[in-house]
Structures are given as C-alpha cells and as structure tokens.
C-alpha cells in the first residue's frame, strides 16, 4: 500500500518510502512527490502495482500486475531523492 501524508500539490519530496540497501546494510528513506506519483498511477488501468528500486540512486520501475494490468513495465523517469537521517 502506498500512502501519502501530504497531498498539498507542493513540489516537495515530503513523502517517504523506507529502503534497505543490501550492499551497505543501512536503512534509508526515498522521498517522492505524492501528487506526481498519483498522476502516474492514475493513467494505468489496474489497482495493483509492484514498485521496484534496484539502487537508492536509480530510477524506479512500476510493474502493473493483476488481471487488468498490461504485460509491460512502466518506467518512471523520476530520480528518487535520498533523505539524510540525522
């Protein structure tokens, strides 16, 4: 489930997805713009997605799955923003 706390239409990366980097074994957060993410998901005619990020600094792959999902991968051309933990 993808949830967003802030749908204020601002151009800020305030939403976070927790990410575990297997190479460094350190937790990280990836920021995303909730309005932009909802706009991308809204154009695909399915309700179930697999969201894959291979590296913390690479673009994300969005895989529509389920009976209504197309057999293609939707490439999200958005670079995640790494958020520092202090």
Buried (B, 14 or more C-beta within 10 A) or exposed (E): EEEBEEEEEEEEBBBBBEBEEEEEEEEBBBBBBBBBBEEBBEEBEBEEBEEEBEEBEEEBBBBBEEEEBEEEEBEBEBEBEBBEEE
